[in-house]
Amino acid sequence: MKTSDHVTLDFCESCSGKWFDRNELAEYLGLTRDLVDFPNLESQAKSTALACPKCSTGLLEMPFSVQSDLLIDWCEDCGGTFSDFREVAKAQSVAADLESSSVWLKVIQERFFKKRL
């Protein structure tokens, strides 16, 4: 299914989960990358019994962000991510919070730098 964000979603008929190819989750959520805090969270990745639907590599479960308890399944080889239907909704909420935080940070930085000039 093609979304309004021009992301093609792949659905699992048995669990209603969604597969996002590399960078599709970021595009769908309006973020710069699929795994928001990847460098800080890579060490927390754990093996799962799930196989990647694209390349058959074992998926790793890891936190989506340091600001959330949301766990997503990620393929280290092809970079895709899998989320069940509840996780996608939670990812949208986390992304909205992250976006509003970054907007406020930008406003504060702009005001600070304008005062200094």
Biopython code that builds the backbone (N, CA, C, O; Angstrom):
import numpy as np
from Bio.PDB.StructureBuilder import StructureBuilder

atoms = [
    (1, "MET", "N", (0.838, -1.172, 0.000)),
    (1, "MET", "CA", (0.000, 0.000, 0.000)),
    (1, "MET", "C", (0.888, 1.241, 0.000)),
    (1, "MET", "O", (1.839, 1.312, 0.778)),
    (2, "LYS", "N", (0.602, 2.200, -0.840)),
    (2, "LYS", "CA", (1.358, 3.441, -0.925)),
    (2, "LYS", "C", (0.690, 4.475, -0.022)),
    (2, "LYS", "O", (-0.525, 4.662, -0.086)),
    (3, "THR", "N", (1.473, 5.145, 0.816)),
    (3, "THR", "CA", (0.913, 6.146, 1.721)),
    (3, "THR", "C", (1.010, 7.531, 1.094)),
    (3, "THR", "O", (1.593, 7.702, 0.024)),
    (4, "SER", "N", (0.433, 8.515, 1.774)),
    (4, "SER", "CA", (0.524, 9.893, 1.297)),
    (4, "SER", "C", (1.951, 10.415, 1.388)),
    (4, "SER", "O", (2.290, 11.421, 0.764)),
    (5, "ASP", "N", (2.783, 9.734, 2.163)),
    (5, "ASP", "CA", (4.189, 10.107, 2.291)),
    (5, "ASP", "C", (5.046, 9.414, 1.246)),
    (5, "ASP", "O", (6.274, 9.475, 1.307)),
    (6, "HIS", "N", (4.403, 8.752, 0.282)),
    (6, "HIS", "CA", (5.077, 8.039, -0.800)),
    (6, "HIS", "C", (5.927, 6.871, -0.296)),
    (6, "HIS", "O", (6.941, 6.522, -0.898)),
    (7, "VAL", "N", (5.501, 6.284, 0.803)),
    (7, "VAL", "CA", (6.167, 5.114, 1.356)),
    (7, "VAL", "C", (5.289, 3.911, 1.049)),
    (7, "VAL", "O", (4.083, 3.935, 1.297)),
    (8, "THR", "N", (5.890, 2.868, 0.513)),
    (8, "THR", "CA", (5.145, 1.643, 0.240)),
    (8, "THR", "C", (5.221, 0.759, 1.466)),
    (8, "THR", "O", (6.302, 0.322, 1.860)),
    (9, "LEU", "N", (4.069, 0.494, 2.071)),
    (9, "LEU", "CA", (4.021, -0.334, 3.263)),
    (9, "LEU", "C", (3.787, -1.782, 2.885)),
    (9, "LEU", "O", (2.943, -2.092, 2.044)),
    (10, "ASP", "N", (4.539, -2.657, 3.511)),
    (10, "ASP", "CA", (4.356, -4.090, 3.349)),
    (10, "ASP", "C", (3.714, -4.600, 4.641)),
    (10, "ASP", "O", (4.249, -4.389, 5.730)),
    (11, "PHE", "N", (2.572, -5.268, 4.518)),
    (11, "PHE", "CA", (1.825, -5.751, 5.671)),
    (11, "PHE", "C", (1.981, -7.249, 5.850)),
    (11, "PHE", "O", (2.060, -8.001, 4.878)),
    (12, "CYS", "N", (2.024, -7.675, 7.111)),
    (12, "CYS", "CA", (1.988, -9.094, 7.444)),
    (12, "CYS", "C", (0.525, -9.442, 7.697)),
    (12, "CYS", "O", (-0.106, -8.878, 8.590)),
    (13, "GLU", "N", (-0.003, -10.358, 6.924)),
    (13, "GLU", "CA", (-1.415, -10.723, 7.055)),
    (13, "GLU", "C", (-1.724, -11.433, 8.365)),
    (13, "GLU", "O", (-2.843, -11.330, 8.867)),
    (14, "SER", "N", (-0.762, -12.150, 8.928)),
    (14, "SER", "CA", (-1.056, -12.907, 10.149)),
    (14, "SER", "C", (-1.025, -12.045, 11.411)),
    (14, "SER", "O", (-1.778, -12.323, 12.345)),
    (15, "CYS", "N", (-0.182, -11.010, 11.475)),
    (15, "CYS", "CA", (-0.089, -10.211, 12.704)),
    (15, "CYS", "C", (-0.441, -8.734, 12.506)),
    (15, "CYS", "O", (-0.468, -7.967, 13.469)),
    (16, "SER", "N", (-0.710, -8.337, 11.262)),
    (16, "SER", "CA", (-1.014, -6.941, 10.911)),
    (16, "SER", "C", (0.171, -6.005, 11.128)),
    (16, "SER", "O", (-0.001, -4.789, 11.219)),
    (17, "GLY", "N", (1.365, -6.568, 11.209)),
    (17, "GLY", "CA", (2.564, -5.746, 11.349)),
    (17, "GLY", "C", (2.932, -5.094, 10.024)),
    (17, "GLY", "O", (2.399, -5.441, 8.970)),
    (18, "LYS", "N", (3.857, -4.138, 10.101)),
    (18, "LYS", "CA", (4.299, -3.407, 8.914)),
    (18, "LYS", "C", (5.811, -3.514, 8.776)),
    (18, "LYS", "O", (6.550, -3.392, 9.753)),
    (19, "TRP", "N", (6.252, -3.744, 7.555)),
    (19, "TRP", "CA", (7.675, -3.782, 7.250)),
    (19, "TRP", "C", (8.032, -2.497, 6.519)),
    (19, "TRP", "O", (7.372, -2.113, 5.553)),
    (20, "PHE", "N", (9.082, -1.839, 6.989)),
    (20, "PHE", "CA", (9.590, -0.634, 6.345)),
    (20, "PHE", "C", (10.989, -0.930, 5.827)),
    (20, "PHE", "O", (11.858, -1.336, 6.598)),
    (21, "ASP", "N", (11.220, -0.734, 4.533)),
    (21, "ASP", "CA", (12.567, -0.866, 3.997)),
    (21, "ASP", "C", (13.428, 0.258, 4.579)),
    (21, "ASP", "O", (12.910, 1.186, 5.200)),
    (22, "ARG", "N", (14.744, 0.167, 4.373)),
    (22, "ARG", "CA", (15.676, 1.172, 4.897)),
    (22, "ARG", "C", (15.171, 2.587, 4.568)),
    (22, "ARG", "O", (14.822, 2.887, 3.426)),
    (23, "ASN", "N", (15.143, 3.439, 5.587)),
    (23, "ASN", "CA", (14.754, 4.853, 5.520)),
    (23, "ASN", "C", (13.260, 5.109, 5.297)),
    (23, "ASN", "O", (12.831, 6.263, 5.330)),
    (24, "GLU", "N", (12.463, 4.071, 5.073)),
    (24, "GLU", "CA", (11.026, 4.281, 4.900)),
    (24, "GLU", "C", (10.343, 4.673, 6.207)),
    (24, "GLU", "O", (9.421, 5.488, 6.199)),
    (25, "LEU", "N", (10.777, 4.110, 7.314)),
    (25, "LEU", "CA", (10.183, 4.471, 8.594)),
    (25, "LEU", "C", (10.440, 5.948, 8.883)),
    (25, "LEU", "O", (9.536, 6.661, 9.319)),
    (26, "ALA", "N", (11.648, 6.401, 8.646)),
    (26, "ALA", "CA", (11.984, 7.814, 8.854)),
    (26, "ALA", "C", (11.124, 8.701, 7.969)),
    (26, "ALA", "O", (10.587, 9.708, 8.431)),
    (27, "GLU", "N", (10.992, 8.339, 6.711)),
    (27, "GLU", "CA", (10.174, 9.126, 5.789)),
    (27, "GLU", "C", (8.710, 9.135, 6.234)),
    (27, "GLU", "O", (8.053, 10.175, 6.196)),
    (28, "TYR", "N", (8.210, 7.990, 6.650)),
    (28, "TYR", "CA", (6.832, 7.855, 7.096)),
    (28, "TYR", "C", (6.559, 8.706, 8.342)),
    (28, "TYR", "O", (5.481, 9.282, 8.485)),
    (29, "LEU", "N", (7.552, 8.777, 9.241)),
    (29, "LEU", "CA", (7.400, 9.509, 10.500)),
    (29, "LEU", "C", (7.885, 10.953, 10.422)),
    (29, "LEU", "O", (7.691, 11.724, 11.362)),
    (30, "GLY", "N", (8.511, 11.322, 9.315)),
    (30, "GLY", "CA", (9.023, 12.675, 9.178)),
    (30, "GLY", "C", (10.299, 12.925, 9.969)),
    (30, "GLY", "O", (10.535, 14.033, 10.452)),
    (31, "LEU", "N", (11.123, 11.884, 10.098)),
    (31, "LEU", "CA", (12.380, 11.987, 10.834)),
    (31, "LEU", "C", (13.556, 11.896, 9.872)),
    (31, "LEU", "O", (13.381, 11.603, 8.690)),
    (32, "THR", "N", (14.751, 12.146, 10.384)),
    (32, "THR", "CA", (15.932, 12.095, 9.520)),
    (32, "THR", "C", (16.492, 10.693, 9.358)),
    (32, "THR", "O", (17.185, 10.410, 8.381)),
    (33, "ARG", "N", (16.192, 9.791, 10.332)),
    (33, "ARG", "CA", (16.670, 8.411, 10.209)),
    (33, "ARG", "C", (15.715, 7.457, 10.906)),
    (33, "ARG", "O", (14.944, 7.852, 11.781)),
    (34, "ASP", "N", (15.780, 6.198, 10.504)),
    (34, "ASP", "CA", (14.869, 5.180, 11.032)),
    (34, "ASP", "C", (15.012, 4.987, 12.537)),
    (34, "ASP", "O", (14.016, 4.986, 13.261)),
    (35, "LEU", "N", (16.226, 4.827, 13.005)),
    (35, "LEU", "CA", (16.488, 4.612, 14.425)),
    (35, "LEU", "C", (17.051, 5.909, 14.987)),
    (35, "LEU", "O", (18.211, 6.254, 14.761)),
    (36, "VAL", "N", (16.217, 6.608, 15.714)),
    (36, "VAL", "CA", (16.501, 7.965, 16.130)),
    (36, "VAL", "C", (17.844, 8.120, 16.837)),
    (36, "VAL", "O", (18.638, 8.989, 16.477)),
    (37, "ASP", "N", (18.099, 7.294, 17.828)),
    (37, "ASP", "CA", (19.323, 7.401, 18.626)),
    (37, "ASP", "C", (20.224, 6.195, 18.414)),
    (37, "ASP", "O", (20.797, 5.675, 19.371)),
    (38, "PHE", "N", (20.354, 5.749, 17.178)),
    (38, "PHE", "CA", (21.067, 4.507, 16.891)),
    (38, "PHE", "C", (22.447, 4.412, 17.546)),
    (38, "PHE", "O", (22.734, 3.399, 18.184)),
    (39, "PRO", "N", (23.309, 5.419, 17.416)),
    (39, "PRO", "CA", (24.648, 5.269, 18.028)),
    (39, "PRO", "C", (24.590, 5.020, 19.535)),
    (39, "PRO", "O", (25.443, 4.319, 20.077)),
    (40, "ASN", "N", (23.604, 5.582, 20.206)),
    (40, "ASN", "CA", (23.488, 5.428, 21.658)),
    (40, "ASN", "C", (22.797, 4.131, 22.063)),
    (40, "ASN", "O", (22.902, 3.714, 23.217)),
    (41, "LEU", "N", (22.096, 3.489, 21.140)),
    (41, "LEU", "CA", (21.273, 2.327, 21.481)),
    (41, "LEU", "C", (21.718, 1.026, 20.828)),
    (41, "LEU", "O", (21.182, -0.035, 21.148)),
    (42, "GLU", "N", (22.672, 1.084, 19.932)),
    (42, "GLU", "CA", (23.114, -0.112, 19.204)),
    (42, "GLU", "C", (23.537, -1.230, 20.166)),
    (42, "GLU", "O", (23.296, -2.408, 19.901)),
    (43, "SER", "N", (24.156, -0.860, 21.264)),
    (43, "SER", "CA", (24.629, -1.876, 22.207)),
    (43, "SER", "C", (23.480, -2.592, 22.922)),
    (43, "SER", "O", (23.699, -3.642, 23.527)),
    (44, "GLN", "N", (22.269, -2.049, 22.864)),
    (44, "GLN", "CA", (21.118, -2.654, 23.524)),
    (44, "GLN", "C", (20.345, -3.611, 22.610)),
    (44, "GLN", "O", (19.349, -4.198, 23.033)),
    (45, "ALA", "N", (20.794, -3.770, 21.372)),
    (45, "ALA", "CA", (20.116, -4.656, 20.423)),
    (45, "ALA", "C", (20.222, -6.110, 20.877)),
    (45, "ALA", "O", (21.283, -6.568, 21.299)),
    (46, "LYS", "N", (19.104, -6.823, 20.781)),
    (46, "LYS", "CA", (19.058, -8.238, 21.178)),
    (46, "LYS", "C", (18.509, -9.072, 20.026)),
    (46, "LYS", "O", (17.603, -8.642, 19.312)),
    (47, "SER", "N", (19.055, -10.245, 19.856)),
    (47, "SER", "CA", (18.582, -11.163, 18.802)),
    (47, "SER", "C", (17.150, -11.597, 19.078)),
    (47, "SER", "O", (16.737, -11.734, 20.230)),
    (48, "THR", "N", (16.404, -11.810, 18.007)),
    (48, "THR", "CA", (15.036, -12.324, 18.111)),
    (48, "THR", "C", (14.931, -13.610, 17.304)),
    (48, "THR", "O", (15.874, -13.997, 16.614)),
    (49, "ALA", "N", (13.800, -14.259, 17.390)),
    (49, "ALA", "CA", (13.553, -15.469, 16.600)),
    (49, "ALA", "C", (12.963, -15.117, 15.235)),
    (49, "ALA", "O", (12.693, -16.011, 14.432)),
    (50, "LEU", "N", (12.761, -13.836, 14.963)),
    (50, "LEU", "CA", (12.163, -13.398, 13.702)),
    (50, "LEU", "C", (13.221, -13.270, 12.615)),
    (50, "LEU", "O", (14.359, -12.882, 12.877)),
    (51, "ALA", "N", (12.824, -13.602, 11.391)),
    (51, "ALA", "CA", (13.715, -13.444, 10.242)),
    (51, "ALA", "C", (13.250, -12.277, 9.386)),
    (51, "ALA", "O", (12.051, -12.032, 9.245)),
    (52, "CYS", "N", (14.195, -11.572, 8.826)),
    (52, "CYS", "CA", (13.895, -10.453, 7.936)),
    (52, "CYS", "C", (13.135, -10.967, 6.720)),
    (52, "CYS", "O", (13.567, -11.934, 6.094)),
    (53, "PRO", "N", (12.009, -10.340, 6.371)),
    (53, "PRO", "CA", (11.255, -10.792, 5.205)),
    (53, "PRO", "C", (11.938, -10.471, 3.877)),
    (53, "PRO", "O", (11.560, -11.021, 2.843)),
    (54, "LYS", "N", (12.934, -9.591, 3.892)),
    (54, "LYS", "CA", (13.632, -9.214, 2.661)),
    (54, "LYS", "C", (14.881, -10.050, 2.410)),
    (54, "LYS", "O", (15.126, -10.480, 1.283)),
    (55, "CYS", "N", (15.690, -10.286, 3.481)),
    (55, "CYS", "CA", (16.970, -10.968, 3.271)),
    (55, "CYS", "C", (17.176, -12.194, 4.167)),
    (55, "CYS", "O", (18.225, -12.835, 4.106)),
    (56, "SER", "N", (16.195, -12.517, 4.985)),
    (56, "SER", "CA", (16.195, -13.695, 5.863)),
    (56, "SER", "C", (17.192, -13.650, 7.020)),
    (56, "SER", "O", (17.349, -14.646, 7.725)),
    (57, "THR", "N", (17.861, -12.533, 7.229)),
    (57, "THR", "CA", (18.750, -12.374, 8.374)),
    (57, "THR", "C", (17.905, -12.285, 9.645)),
    (57, "THR", "O", (16.772, -11.806, 9.599)),
    (58, "GLY", "N", (18.439, -12.738, 10.769)),
    (58, "GLY", "CA", (17.713, -12.624, 12.032)),
    (58, "GLY", "C", (17.543, -11.166, 12.429)),
    (58, "GLY", "O", (18.488, -10.381, 12.345)),
    (59, "LEU", "N", (16.335, -10.800, 12.862)),
    (59, "LEU", "CA", (16.075, -9.423, 13.273)),
    (59, "LEU", "C", (16.575, -9.186, 14.695)),
    (59, "LEU", "O", (16.600, -10.098, 15.521)),
    (60, "LEU", "N", (16.964, -7.963, 14.957)),
    (60, "LEU", "CA", (17.394, -7.535, 16.277)),
    (60, "LEU", "C", (16.318, -6.637, 16.867)),
    (60, "LEU", "O", (15.761, -5.785, 16.174)),
    (61, "GLU", "N", (16.027, -6.833, 18.151)),
    (61, "GLU", "CA", (15.078, -5.966, 18.834)),
    (61, "GLU", "C", (15.872, -4.883, 19.549)),
    (61, "GLU", "O", (16.827, -5.173, 20.268)),
    (62, "MET", "N", (15.469, -3.634, 19.346)),
    (62, "MET", "CA", (16.180, -2.536, 19.993)),
    (62, "MET", "C", (15.265, -1.356, 20.236)),
    (62, "MET", "O", (14.234, -1.220, 19.577)),
    (63, "PRO", "N", (15.636, -0.496, 21.184)),
    (63, "PRO", "CA", (14.822, 0.686, 21.450)),
    (63, "PRO", "C", (14.806, 1.618, 20.247)),
    (63, "PRO", "O", (15.803, 1.747, 19.537)),
    (64, "PHE", "N", (13.680, 2.257, 20.028)),
    (64, "PHE", "CA", (13.524, 3.217, 18.944)),
    (64, "PHE", "C", (14.196, 4.540, 19.290)),
    (64, "PHE", "O", (14.749, 5.210, 18.417)),
    (65, "SER", "N", (14.147, 4.911, 20.561)),
    (65, "SER", "CA", (14.685, 6.185, 21.013)),
    (65, "SER", "C", (15.022, 6.091, 22.495)),
    (65, "SER", "O", (14.436, 5.289, 23.222)),
    (66, "VAL", "N", (15.963, 6.909, 22.940)),
    (66, "VAL", "CA", (16.276, 6.938, 24.368)),
    (66, "VAL", "C", (15.132, 7.546, 25.166)),
    (66, "VAL", "O", (15.060, 7.354, 26.380)),
    (67, "GLN", "N", (14.236, 8.274, 24.509)),
    (67, "GLN", "CA", (13.118, 8.939, 25.176)),
    (67, "GLN", "C", (11.869, 8.076, 25.250)),
    (67, "GLN", "O", (10.823, 8.549, 25.693)),
    (68, "SER", "N", (11.955, 6.823, 24.827)),
    (68, "SER", "CA", (10.767, 5.986, 24.765)),
    (68, "SER", "C", (11.113, 4.539, 25.110)),
    (68, "SER", "O", (12.254, 4.105, 24.955)),
    (69, "ASP", "N", (10.109, 3.806, 25.579)),
    (69, "ASP", "CA", (10.296, 2.375, 25.832)),
    (69, "ASP", "C", (9.884, 1.534, 24.623)),
    (69, "ASP", "O", (9.826, 0.308, 24.713)),
    (70, "LEU", "N", (9.604, 2.176, 23.509)),
    (70, "LEU", "CA", (9.216, 1.485, 22.284)),
    (70, "LEU", "C", (10.367, 0.648, 21.753)),
    (70, "LEU", "O", (11.477, 1.146, 21.570)),
    (71, "LEU", "N", (10.093, -0.637, 21.504)),
    (71, "LEU", "CA", (11.074, -1.538, 20.910)),
    (71, "LEU", "C", (10.640, -1.859, 19.487)),
    (71, "LEU", "O", (9.466, -2.135, 19.238)),
    (72, "ILE", "N", (11.581, -1.822, 18.559)),
    (72, "ILE", "CA", (11.289, -2.217, 17.186)),
    (72, "ILE", "C", (12.276, -3.292, 16.770)),
    (72, "ILE", "O", (13.337, -3.457, 17.373)),
    (73, "ASP", "N", (11.906, -4.016, 15.732)),
    (73, "ASP", "CA", (12.756, -5.073, 15.194)),
    (73, "ASP", "C", (13.468, -4.527, 13.965)),
    (73, "ASP", "O", (12.841, -3.955, 13.072)),
    (74, "TRP", "N", (14.782, -4.708, 13.928)),
    (74, "TRP", "CA", (15.623, -4.106, 12.908)),
    (74, "TRP", "C", (16.524, -5.146, 12.273)),
    (74, "TRP", "O", (17.025, -6.039, 12.957)),
    (75, "CYS", "N", (16.732, -5.038, 10.969)),
    (75, "CYS", "CA", (17.634, -5.927, 10.247)),
    (75, "CYS", "C", (18.972, -5.219, 10.043)),
    (75, "CYS", "O", (19.056, -4.192, 9.369)),
    (76, "GLU", "N", (19.990, -5.780, 10.630)),
    (76, "GLU", "CA", (21.321, -5.185, 10.540)),
    (76, "GLU", "C", (21.867, -5.228, 9.114)),
    (76, "GLU", "O", (22.650, -4.359, 8.729)),
    (77, "ASP", "N", (21.463, -6.226, 8.327)),
    (77, "ASP", "CA", (21.992, -6.363, 6.966)),
    (77, "ASP", "C", (21.350, -5.410, 5.961)),
    (77, "ASP", "O", (22.060, -4.683, 5.265)),
    (78, "CYS", "N", (20.020, -5.401, 5.875)),
    (78, "CYS", "CA", (19.373, -4.569, 4.861)),
    (78, "CYS", "C", (18.834, -3.251, 5.417)),
    (78, "CYS", "O", (18.440, -2.370, 4.653)),
    (79, "GLY", "N", (18.814, -3.114, 6.757)),
    (79, "GLY", "CA", (18.397, -1.855, 7.365)),
    (79, "GLY", "C", (16.905, -1.654, 7.502)),
    (79, "GLY", "O", (16.465, -0.573, 7.895)),
    (80, "GLY", "N", (16.108, -2.676, 7.185)),
    (80, "GLY", "CA", (14.660, -2.558, 7.314)),
    (80, "GLY", "C", (14.218, -2.672, 8.761)),
    (80, "GLY", "O", (14.963, -3.157, 9.613)),
    (81, "THR", "N", (13.000, -2.223, 9.034)),
    (81, "THR", "CA", (12.436, -2.309, 10.380)),
    (81, "THR", "C", (11.040, -2.907, 10.319)),
    (81, "THR", "O", (10.297, -2.695, 9.361)),
    (82, "PHE", "N", (10.695, -3.664, 11.367)),
    (82, "PHE", "CA", (9.375, -4.276, 11.471)),
    (82, "PHE", "C", (8.713, -3.785, 12.745)),
    (82, "PHE", "O", (9.339, -3.728, 13.804)),
    (83, "SER", "N", (7.447, -3.433, 12.633)),
    (83, "SER", "CA", (6.675, -2.973, 13.783)),
    (83, "SER", "C", (5.284, -3.546, 13.702)),
    (83, "SER", "O", (4.693, -3.612, 12.624)),
    (84, "ASP", "N", (4.750, -3.969, 14.857)),
    (84, "ASP", "CA", (3.353, -4.401, 14.833)),
    (84, "ASP", "C", (2.469, -3.157, 14.811)),
    (84, "ASP", "O", (2.969, -2.040, 14.945)),
    (85, "PHE", "N", (1.171, -3.342, 14.646)),
    (85, "PHE", "CA", (0.284, -2.195, 14.428)),
    (85, "PHE", "C", (0.284, -1.217, 15.607)),
    (85, "PHE", "O", (0.127, -0.014, 15.400)),
    (86, "ARG", "N", (0.454, -1.702, 16.822)),
    (86, "ARG", "CA", (0.506, -0.795, 17.987)),
    (86, "ARG", "C", (1.817, -0.018, 18.021)),
    (86, "ARG", "O", (1.837, 1.151, 18.406)),
    (87, "GLU", "N", (2.901, -0.656, 17.623)),
    (87, "GLU", "CA", (4.205, -0.001, 17.654)),
    (87, "GLU", "C", (4.285, 1.150, 16.652)),
    (87, "GLU", "O", (4.939, 2.156, 16.925)),
    (88, "VAL", "N", (3.640, 1.019, 15.513)),
    (88, "VAL", "CA", (3.656, 2.093, 14.520)),
    (88, "VAL", "C", (2.967, 3.330, 15.091)),
    (88, "VAL", "O", (3.462, 4.445, 14.931)),
    (89, "ALA", "N", (1.832, 3.139, 15.752)),
    (89, "ALA", "CA", (1.123, 4.266, 16.368)),
    (89, "ALA", "C", (1.986, 4.913, 17.449)),
    (89, "ALA", "O", (2.034, 6.138, 17.558)),
    (90, "LYS", "N", (2.659, 4.100, 18.238)),
    (90, "LYS", "CA", (3.523, 4.641, 19.290)),
    (90, "LYS", "C", (4.719, 5.372, 18.673)),
    (90, "LYS", "O", (5.137, 6.413, 19.180)),
    (91, "ALA", "N", (5.266, 4.835, 17.591)),
    (91, "ALA", "CA", (6.384, 5.493, 16.907)),
    (91, "ALA", "C", (5.951, 6.862, 16.390)),
    (91, "ALA", "O", (6.730, 7.815, 16.432)),
    (92, "GLN", "N", (4.719, 6.965, 15.904)),
    (92, "GLN", "CA", (4.212, 8.258, 15.440)),
    (92, "GLN", "C", (4.148, 9.249, 16.596)),
    (92, "GLN", "O", (4.487, 10.421, 16.431)),
    (93, "SER", "N", (3.717, 8.786, 17.758)),
    (93, "SER", "CA", (3.641, 9.638, 18.936)),
    (93, "SER", "C", (5.035, 10.078, 19.386)),
    (93, "SER", "O", (5.250, 11.251, 19.688)),
    (94, "VAL", "N", (5.975, 9.142, 19.429)),
    (94, "VAL", "CA", (7.347, 9.460, 19.818)),
    (94, "VAL", "C", (7.943, 10.457, 18.825)),
    (94, "VAL", "O", (8.605, 11.413, 19.231)),
    (95, "ALA", "N", (7.715, 10.244, 17.536)),
    (95, "ALA", "CA", (8.243, 11.136, 16.499)),
    (95, "ALA", "C", (7.675, 12.545, 16.662)),
    (95, "ALA", "O", (8.395, 13.528, 16.486)),
    (96, "ALA", "N", (6.385, 12.648, 16.998)),
    (96, "ALA", "CA", (5.772, 13.959, 17.208)),
    (96, "ALA", "C", (6.419, 14.665, 18.400)),
    (96, "ALA", "O", (6.668, 15.869, 18.350)),
    (97, "ASP", "N", (6.690, 13.915, 19.470)),
    (97, "ASP", "CA", (7.362, 14.492, 20.638)),
    (97, "ASP", "C", (8.776, 14.932, 20.285)),
    (97, "ASP", "O", (9.215, 16.004, 20.700)),
    (98, "LEU", "N", (9.485, 14.115, 19.527)),
    (98, "LEU", "CA", (10.848, 14.459, 19.133)),
    (98, "LEU", "C", (10.850, 15.687, 18.241)),
    (98, "LEU", "O", (11.710, 16.558, 18.372)),
    (99, "GLU", "N", (9.887, 15.752, 17.336)),
    (99, "GLU", "CA", (9.802, 16.890, 16.430)),
    (99, "GLU", "C", (9.518, 18.169, 17.213)),
    (99, "GLU", "O", (10.148, 19.198, 16.971)),
    (100, "SER", "N", (8.574, 18.108, 18.148)),
    (100, "SER", "CA", (8.258, 19.312, 18.911)),
    (100, "SER", "C", (9.441, 19.719, 19.783)),
    (100, "SER", "O", (9.671, 20.913, 19.979)),
    (101, "SER", "N", (10.195, 18.761, 20.309)),
    (101, "SER", "CA", (11.392, 19.076, 21.093)),
    (101, "SER", "C", (12.433, 19.768, 20.233)),
    (101, "SER", "O", (13.042, 20.750, 20.659)),
    (102, "SER", "N", (12.641, 19.263, 19.027)),
    (102, "SER", "CA", (13.651, 19.870, 18.166)),
    (102, "SER", "C", (13.212, 21.250, 17.687)),
    (102, "SER", "O", (14.051, 22.130, 17.491)),
    (103, "VAL", "N", (11.902, 21.452, 17.495)),
    (103, "VAL", "CA", (11.395, 22.770, 17.102)),
    (103, "VAL", "C", (11.656, 23.763, 18.234)),
    (103, "VAL", "O", (12.119, 24.878, 17.991)),
    (104, "TRP", "N", (11.356, 23.354, 19.481)),
    (104, "TRP", "CA", (11.601, 24.241, 20.614)),
    (104, "TRP", "C", (13.083, 24.539, 20.773)),
    (104, "TRP", "O", (13.458, 25.674, 21.065)),
    (105, "LEU", "N", (13.920, 23.545, 20.587)),
    (105, "LEU", "CA", (15.356, 23.755, 20.683)),
    (105, "LEU", "C", (15.819, 24.765, 19.640)),
    (105, "LEU", "O", (16.642, 25.633, 19.929)),
    (106, "LYS", "N", (15.295, 24.649, 18.443)),
    (106, "LYS", "CA", (15.653, 25.578, 17.372)),
    (106, "LYS", "C", (15.209, 26.999, 17.721)),
    (106, "LYS", "O", (15.963, 27.950, 17.511)),
    (107, "VAL", "N", (14.004, 27.150, 18.247)),
    (107, "VAL", "CA", (13.497, 28.465, 18.644)),
    (107, "VAL", "C", (14.391, 29.069, 19.726)),
    (107, "VAL", "O", (14.754, 30.243, 19.654)),
    (108, "ILE", "N", (14.745, 28.260, 20.730)),
    (108, "ILE", "CA", (15.593, 28.742, 21.819)),
    (108, "ILE", "C", (16.959, 29.151, 21.291)),
    (108, "ILE", "O", (17.488, 30.193, 21.678)),
    (109, "GLN", "N", (17.535, 28.337, 20.409)),
    (109, "GLN", "CA", (18.839, 28.661, 19.841)),
    (109, "GLN", "C", (18.785, 29.956, 19.037)),
    (109, "GLN", "O", (19.679, 30.796, 19.138)),
    (110, "GLU", "N", (17.733, 30.110, 18.239)),
    (110, "GLU", "CA", (17.599, 31.330, 17.438)),
    (110, "GLU", "C", (17.474, 32.558, 18.331)),
    (110, "GLU", "O", (18.096, 33.586, 18.063)),
    (111, "ARG", "N", (16.674, 32.456, 19.392)),
    (111, "ARG", "CA", (16.503, 33.592, 20.303)),
    (111, "ARG", "C", (17.799, 33.901, 21.035)),
    (111, "ARG", "O", (18.141, 35.070, 21.215)),
    (112, "PHE", "N", (18.519, 32.880, 21.457)),
    (112, "PHE", "CA", (19.772, 33.080, 22.161)),
    (112, "PHE", "C", (20.789, 33.785, 21.270)),
    (112, "PHE", "O", (21.428, 34.752, 21.685)),
    (113, "PHE", "N", (20.932, 33.291, 20.039)),
    (113, "PHE", "CA", (21.905, 33.872, 19.133)),
    (113, "PHE", "C", (21.514, 35.278, 18.709)),
    (113, "PHE", "O", (22.393, 36.117, 18.507)),
    (114, "LYS", "N", (20.230, 35.562, 18.567)),
    (114, "LYS", "CA", (19.783, 36.915, 18.215)),
    (114, "LYS", "C", (20.091, 37.895, 19.334)),
    (114, "LYS", "O", (20.454, 39.040, 19.068)),
    (115, "LYS", "N", (19.952, 37.458, 20.601)),
    (115, "LYS", "CA", (20.245, 38.323, 21.737)),
    (115, "LYS", "C", (21.730, 38.655, 21.795)),
    (115, "LYS", "O", (22.106, 39.764, 22.177)),
    (116, "ARG", "N", (22.561, 37.714, 21.422)),
    (116, "ARG", "CA", (24.009, 37.905, 21.512)),
    (116, "ARG", "C", (24.519, 38.855, 20.449)),
    (116, "ARG", "O", (25.580, 39.453, 20.627)),
    (117, "LEU", "N", (23.791, 39.017, 19.339)),
    (117, "LEU", "CA", (24.281, 39.849, 18.241)),
    (117, "LEU", "C", (24.139, 41.308, 18.515)),
    (117, "LEU", "O", (24.509, 42.132, 17.679)),
]
sb = StructureBuilder()
sb.init_structure("model")
sb.init_model(0)
sb.init_chain("A")
sb.init_seg("    ")
for serial, (resi, resn, name, xyz) in enumerate(atoms, 1):
    if name == "N":
        sb.init_residue(resn, " ", resi, " ")
    sb.init_atom(name, np.array(xyz, "f"), 0.0, 1.0, " ", f" {name:<3s}", serial, name[0])
structure = sb.get_structure()
